[in-house]
Amino acid sequence: MFTIEHEFDATVITLVDEGPAPLEDDVTINSFDNCVTINQHNSQTDRTHTVTLSLAQLRDLRAALELPEGTYRIRREK
């Protein structure tokens, strides 16, 4: 399950783990104009971990999800 909310400065997507245990804590993705942050609260340590991706890294991640094993560089068309 997931939710999408449009805030003043970001689009917020929350991914909720469903199904048989063990389940992972929710993941929150904040999409800003210049970056994307991915947050997950760890209930065992009571800490939230954040990863920040540039828009170029996000583009590469999107492409990587569709490609086989290997090393790639995406070329921008001029």
JOFEN-V491036 format. One record per run of one state. SS is the DSSP state (H for helix, E for strand, L for the rest). FROM is the first residue (numbers start at 0). TO is the last residue. If there is no record, write none. Layout:
BEGIN
ss: [SS SS]
from: [FROM FROM]
to: [TO TO]
END
This chain:
BEGIN
ss: [L E L E L E L E L E H L]
from: [0 1 6 10 15 26 31 34 42 46 54 64]
to: [0 5 9 14 25 30 33 41 45 53 63 77]
END
